[in-house]
Amino acid sequence: MNRALGLSPTTQNDLARLAGKKIKLEIRDIGLRCDLLIGTGKIHLLEEQSDFTPDATICLTSWAAGKLAIDRFTAQTSRGLPSDIEISGDTDLARRFKSALDNMQIDWEEELAQRVGDVFAQPITTNLRNLANWFRSTAETATQDIAEFLQHESRQLPLNDEAERFANDVDRLRDDTERLAARIEQLQHATASERATK
């Protein structure tokens, strides 16, 4: 990782501004936990310590981590963090950390060309980029198809409009219940006051 960071002065500068900050990275579904200490232009992976107190904790799934990696490789920068990522602690630090990594601009083709030559580097990186784009496209299509099946065919998930209507109905019922409880309390006080005066 630090070798890749060394190829991107912009990212090194961004990380230098975060030097000394600690981040815990957790990939829930595979039970992976990493304690990271941001140094001056570097990221140090620490052994798991019981007394490690992170400034921010980032929890995600391997699916979200893979999507972020594919976006990074294909030079597609997403805005913000995916919705299935949970952040606790300093959320601004997590956002700035992601932004620093998003700004990493490495010419992978040039790096590969230095090792295998221009003739091989160009088709290899083109095919890898195409493969990553295909994976992303396939994953997005599969996600959309599964959601449509669960909503329309099997009716196991509500349609977006139905879910929104239900949430609005629940909010309205909660508000009505609170008003009714307040009214009952007023009536009880009024009744208690009447009895006290008699």
C-alpha positions in Angstrom: 0.0 0.0 0.0 2.7 2.5 1.0 4.6 1.6 -2.2 1.5 2.7 -4.2 1.2 5.8 -2.1 4.8 6.6 -3.0 3.7 6.9 -6.6 1.1 9.6 -5.8 2.6 12.7 -4.2 -0.9 14.3 -4.0 -2.2 11.5 -1.8 0.9 11.6 0.3 0.3 15.3 0.9 -3.4 14.7 1.8 -2.4 11.9 4.2 0.3 14.1 5.8 -2.5 16.5 6.9 -4.1 13.5 8.8 -0.8 12.3 10.4 -1.2 10.9 13.9 -4.9 9.9 13.4 -6.0 6.4 14.1 -8.6 4.4 12.1 -10.0 1.0 12.8 -11.1 -0.8 9.6 -13.5 -3.7 10.0 -14.8 -5.9 7.2 -17.7 -7.5 9.0 -18.6 -10.6 7.0 -15.1 -12.0 7.0 -14.2 -10.8 10.5 -11.2 -8.8 9.4 -10.0 -5.9 11.6 -7.1 -3.6 10.9 -5.8 -0.9 13.1 -4.3 1.9 11.0 -2.1 4.8 12.0 -1.7 7.5 9.5 1.8 8.7 9.3 3.4 11.5 7.2 2.4 10.3 3.7 2.1 6.7 4.8 -0.3 4.3 6.4 1.0 2.0 9.2 -0.8 -1.3 9.8 -0.6 -2.0 13.5 -1.0 -5.3 15.3 -4.3 -5.5 17.0 -4.0 -3.9 20.4 -6.5 -3.9 23.2 -5.6 -0.3 24.1 -6.0 1.0 20.5 -8.5 3.9 20.6 -9.4 4.9 17.1 -10.4 8.4 16.1 -12.8 6.8 13.6 -14.0 3.3 12.9 -15.1 2.2 9.4 -17.2 -0.9 9.1 -18.1 -2.4 5.8 -18.8 -5.6 4.0 -16.4 -7.4 1.6 -18.8 -6.5 -1.2 -18.5 -2.7 -0.4 -14.7 -3.1 -0.1 -14.5 -4.9 -3.5 -16.7 -2.2 -5.1 -14.4 0.6 -3.7 -11.4 -1.3 -5.0 -12.9 -1.8 -8.5 -13.9 1.9 -8.6 -10.4 2.8 -7.6 -8.8 0.6 -10.3 -11.1 1.9 -13.1 -10.5 5.5 -12.0 -14.2 6.0 -11.1 -14.5 8.2 -8.0 -17.8 7.8 -6.1 -19.1 10.7 -4.2 -19.0 10.2 -0.5 -19.1 6.7 1.0 -21.4 3.9 0.0 -24.6 3.5 2.0 -23.6 0.1 3.4 -20.6 1.5 5.2 -21.0 2.4 8.9 -18.8 5.1 10.5 -18.4 5.8 14.1 -16.3 8.5 15.7 -14.9 11.3 13.6 -16.9 11.0 10.4 -15.0 14.0 8.9 -11.7 12.1 9.3 -13.2 9.0 7.5 -14.4 11.3 4.6 -11.0 13.0 4.4 -9.3 9.6 4.4 -11.4 8.3 1.6 -10.9 11.6 -0.3 -7.1 11.2 0.1 -7.3 7.7 -1.4 -9.6 8.9 -4.1 -7.0 11.5 -5.1 -4.4 8.8 -5.7 -3.4 9.1 -9.3 -1.2 6.3 -10.4 -0.5 5.5 -14.0 -0.7 1.7 -13.6 0.1 1.2 -17.3 3.3 3.1 -17.0 4.3 1.2 -13.8 3.6 -2.1 -15.6 5.5 -0.9 -18.7 8.6 -0.4 -16.6 8.5 -4.1 -15.7 7.2 -5.9 -18.8 7.6 -3.3 -21.6 5.1 -1.1 -23.5 4.1 -3.8 -25.9 2.6 -6.0 -23.1 1.5 -3.3 -20.6 -1.1 -1.6 -22.7 -3.2 -4.7 -23.6 -2.9 -6.1 -20.0 -4.1 -2.9 -18.4 -6.9 -2.5 -21.0 -8.1 -6.0 -20.4 -8.0 -5.6 -16.7 -9.9 -2.4 -16.9 -12.5 -4.0 -19.1 -12.8 -6.9 -16.8 -13.3 -4.6 -13.8 -15.9 -2.6 -15.7 -17.7 -5.9 -16.6 -17.7 -7.0 -12.9 -19.1 -3.7 -11.8 -21.8 -3.7 -14.5 -22.7 -7.3 -13.8 -22.9 -6.6 -10.1 -25.1 -3.5 -10.6 -27.4 -5.4 -13.0 -27.6 -8.4 -10.6 -28.4 -6.2 -7.7 -31.1 -4.4 -9.7 -32.6 -7.7 -11.0 -32.7 -9.2 -7.5 -34.4 -6.1 -6.1 -37.0 -6.1 -8.9 -37.6 -9.8 -8.4 -38.1 -9.4 -4.6 -40.4 -6.3 -5.1 -42.4 -7.3 -8.2 -42.4 -11.1 -8.5 -42.2 -12.6 -5.0 -43.5 -9.5 -3.3 -41.1 -10.1 -0.4 -40.0 -6.5 -0.4 -42.3 -3.5 -0.7 -42.1 -1.1 -3.7 -40.4 2.2 -2.9 -43.7 4.0 -3.0 -45.3 1.5 -0.7 -42.5 1.7 1.8 -42.6 5.5 1.8 -46.4 5.5 2.3 -46.0 3.0 5.2 -43.3 5.2 6.8 -45.5 8.3 6.5 -48.4 6.4 8.0 -46.3 5.2 10.9 -45.1 8.8 11.5 -48.6 10.2 11.3 -49.8 7.4 13.7 -47.0 8.2 16.1 -47.8 11.9 16.1 -51.5 11.2 16.6 -50.7 8.9 19.5 -48.5 11.5 21.2 -51.2 14.1 20.8 -53.8 11.7 22.2 -51.5 10.9 25.2 -51.0 14.6 25.8 -54.8 15.3 25.7 -55.5 12.4 28.1 -52.9 13.7 30.5 -54.5 17.2 30.3 -57.9 15.7 31.0 -56.5 13.7 34.0 -55.0 16.8 35.4 -58.3 18.7 34.9 -60.3 15.9 36.6 -57.8 15.7 39.5 -58.1 19.5 39.9 -61.9 19.4 39.9 -61.9 16.7 42.6 -59.5 18.6 44.7 -61.6 21.7 44.7 -64.8 19.8 45.7 
